Amino acid sequence: MGKKSKAEKKAKNGRKKEEFTAEPHEQELASLLVQAARSMRTVLSRNLVESGLYAGQDGVMLALAETDGLTAGALAAKLGVKAPTMTRTIGRMEAQGFLERRPDEDDARLTKVYLTAPGRDRLQTIAEAGQHSEKLATRGLTEKQVRTLMKLLRVVDSNLQAARAAD
């Protein structure tokens, strides 16, 4: 085999660059999505802190409001966090009086997590904080634009979930 010409090396290098370099608009999209999500989470956390809730606890409570009596593993999977993180969150929320752990009625080896009365009392606060955050985030957008944005974000999320499942 002979040496490759400069043109062949350049062509090969150019292909590699194209394969591994994201287009500028793709980098901008990822950056904007991440920043918007962080900003939304920050505003929501500020709105919740007065009620004694910390970041991420609202998701746990909303998941349990939908399906009370989940295991820590099921909660972690539903919320997309690691099991040790969920276990620490549950412990903290149990100490705050928002949740309680009880053995499963059918399988005593399992422990399930349930909302307490004080936890249920916070659901309205969580809903109000979410609505306030959404109003701030969508200020200046029409209802139609908000619906379109939500539809597009669902598609983006679905695409990313499918790609993750394929790995």
NORQUIFEN-V499356 format. One line per field, one symbol per residue. psi: psi as a letter, one per 20 degrees, with the letter a starting at -180 (. if undefined). Layout:
psi = ???
This chain:
psi = prqqrhgggggghgggghhipqqghghggggggggggggghgggghhhhhjjqrphhhgghhghhgnqlqrhggggghikrqghghgggggghghijhrqpqqphhnihqpqpqqrghghhihhggggggggghgghjpiqrgghggggggghgggggghghhghi.
